[in-house]
Amino acid sequence: MPDSNSDSNSLPGLGRRAAVAALLRDRGNRLVVTGLGSPTYDVHALGDRDDNYYLWGAMGGAALVGLGLAQAQPDRRVLVVTGDGEQLMALGGLATIAVAGPRNLDIVVLDNQHYGETGMQASHTGRGIDLAAVAAACGFAATGTARTLQEVEALAATLREAAEGPRLFAIKIAADNPPRSLPSRDGVQIKNRFRTHLGFAAS
């Protein structure tokens, strides 16, 4: 189980692609929503899937898109994979998710302590802001931080278990910039294939 009381200022060193591969190795039929930028590239690098919903915009919206999806699909588990910069823009969304209390929503924040899409400026998580602690204070059912591949593997096992409410975990990763793996940038096509996967007509 990831540590829920670790110092958020420790230097991360875990490769982001290795972390995401371990996280999603046995994802089953979970629906995956990705925050814009590097989390999208990381998930796509593992293989494009119809049950991936990539966000190309809406900075700060990934967790709330996940909430809506979890509410609309209560029999499916929803996993949001996003970054620290993206989640920092939507701290209020964590309070909304906690109050809504979906038991089928998990949020994983890939935290490199930088704003990777705008020039690698230091983010607030590198200056003491602990997103897992914020989520815990909001009332999430489980929170924590993983720093090693073994802890990510343990986290993946935890996420396969039933939950009493929404969960949020941060994974501390290196501030690296692996080659981009780009899915389609056609938002309508992404939406329609996702709807089709869920059994709805394209619109």
C-alpha positions in Angstrom: 0.0 0.0 0.0 1.5 3.4 -0.9 2.7 5.6 2.0 0.1 8.2 3.0 2.5 10.3 5.1 5.6 10.6 3.0 7.5 13.9 2.4 6.3 15.4 -0.9 9.6 17.2 -1.3 11.7 14.1 -1.8 13.4 13.9 -5.2 11.5 11.6 -7.6 13.3 9.2 -9.8 10.8 6.7 -11.1 10.4 6.7 -14.9 6.9 7.7 -15.9 6.5 5.1 -18.7 7.5 2.3 -16.4 5.2 3.6 -13.7 2.2 3.8 -16.0 2.9 0.3 -17.5 2.9 -1.2 -14.0 -0.2 0.7 -13.0 -2.2 -0.5 -16.1 -0.7 -3.9 -16.5 -3.9 -5.7 -15.3 -6.4 -2.9 -15.9 -9.2 -5.3 -16.9 -12.2 -3.5 -18.3 -11.6 -0.2 -16.5 -12.4 3.0 -18.4 -9.4 5.3 -18.4 -9.6 9.1 -18.7 -6.3 10.8 -19.3 -5.3 14.4 -18.4 -3.9 16.5 -21.3 -0.3 16.3 -22.2 2.1 13.7 -20.9 -0.4 11.4 -19.1 -2.2 11.0 -22.5 1.1 10.2 -24.2 2.0 7.7 -21.4 -1.3 5.8 -21.6 -1.3 5.8 -25.4 2.3 4.5 -25.5 1.0 1.2 -24.0 -1.4 0.7 -26.9 -4.4 2.6 -28.1 -7.8 1.3 -26.9 -11.4 2.2 -27.4 -11.9 2.5 -23.7 -9.3 5.2 -23.4 -10.7 8.7 -23.3 -8.0 11.2 -24.1 -8.4 14.8 -23.2 -6.7 17.3 -25.5 -7.9 20.4 -23.7 -9.9 21.3 -20.6 -6.9 21.9 -18.4 -8.0 20.8 -14.9 -11.0 18.8 -16.1 -9.8 15.2 -16.1 -10.9 14.3 -12.6 -14.3 15.9 -13.1 -14.8 14.1 -16.4 -14.0 11.0 -14.5 -16.6 11.8 -11.9 -19.3 12.3 -14.6 -18.3 9.1 -16.3 -18.3 7.2 -13.0 -21.8 8.5 -12.2 -23.1 7.6 -15.7 -21.5 4.1 -15.6 -21.9 2.9 -12.0 -21.2 -0.7 -12.9 -17.7 0.1 -14.4 -14.6 1.2 -12.6 -13.2 4.5 -13.9 -9.5 5.4 -13.6 -8.2 9.0 -14.2 -4.5 9.3 -15.0 -3.4 12.9 -14.8 -0.5 15.1 -13.9 0.2 17.3 -10.9 0.0 20.5 -12.9 -3.4 19.5 -14.3 -4.8 18.5 -10.9 -3.5 21.6 -9.2 -5.8 23.6 -11.5 -8.8 21.7 -10.1 -8.3 21.5 -6.4 -12.0 22.4 -5.9 -13.0 19.5 -8.0 -11.6 17.1 -5.4 -14.1 18.5 -2.9 -16.9 18.0 -5.4 -15.8 14.4 -6.0 -15.6 13.7 -2.3 -19.1 15.0 -1.7 -20.4 13.0 -4.6 -18.7 9.9 -3.2 -18.5 7.5 -6.2 -17.2 4.1 -5.2 -16.0 3.4 -8.7 -13.7 6.3 -9.3 -9.9 6.3 -8.8 -7.5 9.2 -9.6 -3.8 8.7 -10.1 -1.6 11.8 -10.3 1.7 11.4 -12.1 3.7 13.9 -10.0 7.0 15.1 -11.5 6.7 18.3 -9.5 6.8 20.4 -12.7 4.5 21.9 -15.3 5.8 19.7 -18.1 3.6 21.1 -20.9 4.7 24.7 -20.4 8.4 24.6 -20.0 9.1 22.4 -16.9 8.6 25.2 -14.4 8.5 23.9 -10.8 5.0 23.1 -9.7 3.5 23.5 -6.2 3.9 19.9 -5.4 7.7 20.5 -5.4 7.1 23.2 -2.8 5.2 21.2 -0.2 1.7 20.8 -1.6 0.7 17.2 -1.1 -2.2 16.3 -3.4 -2.9 13.0 -1.5 -3.2 15.0 1.7 -5.6 17.4 0.0 -7.8 14.6 -1.2 -7.7 13.0 2.3 -8.8 16.3 3.9 -11.7 16.5 1.4 -12.8 13.1 2.5 -11.6 10.6 -0.1 -11.9 7.0 1.0 -8.2 6.2 0.4 -5.2 8.2 -0.5 -1.4 7.8 -0.6 1.9 8.3 -2.5 4.0 5.8 -4.3 7.7 6.3 -5.1 9.1 3.0 -6.3 8.0 0.5 -8.9 7.2 -2.0 -6.2 4.9 0.6 -4.5 3.2 1.2 -7.9 2.6 -2.5 -8.3 1.1 -2.6 -4.8 -1.1 0.4 -5.8 -2.3 -1.4 -8.9 -3.3 -4.3 -6.8 -5.1 -2.0 -4.4 -7.0 -0.4 -7.3 -8.4 -3.8 -8.3 -10.1 -4.1 -4.9 -13.5 -2.7 -4.1 -13.6 0.8 -2.6 -15.9 2.6 -0.1 -15.6 5.9 -2.0 -13.3 7.8 -4.4 -9.6 7.2 -4.1 -6.6 9.3 -5.1 -2.9 8.3 -5.2 0.1 10.2 -6.4 3.1 8.6 -8.0 6.3 10.5 -7.7 8.1 10.3 -11.1 11.2 11.7 -12.7 10.9 15.0 -14.5 11.9 13.5 -17.8 10.4 13.9 -21.2 10.1 10.6 -23.1 9.2 10.6 -26.8 5.5 11.6 -27.3 3.1 8.9 -28.3 0.2 10.8 -29.9 -3.3 9.5 -30.2 -5.8 11.1 -32.5 -6.4 14.8 -32.0 -9.9 14.5 -33.3 -12.1 15.0 -30.3 -15.3 14.0 -32.0 -13.7 10.7 -33.2 -12.4 10.0 -29.7 -15.8 10.7 -28.2 -17.7 8.6 -30.7 -15.5 5.5 -30.4 -15.7 5.7 -26.6 -19.5 6.0 -26.8 -19.6 3.0 -29.2 -17.5 1.0 -26.8 -20.1 1.7 -24.1 -22.9 0.6 -26.4 -24.2 4.0 -27.4 -24.7 5.4 -30.8 -22.2 7.9 -32.1 -23.4 11.5 -32.0 
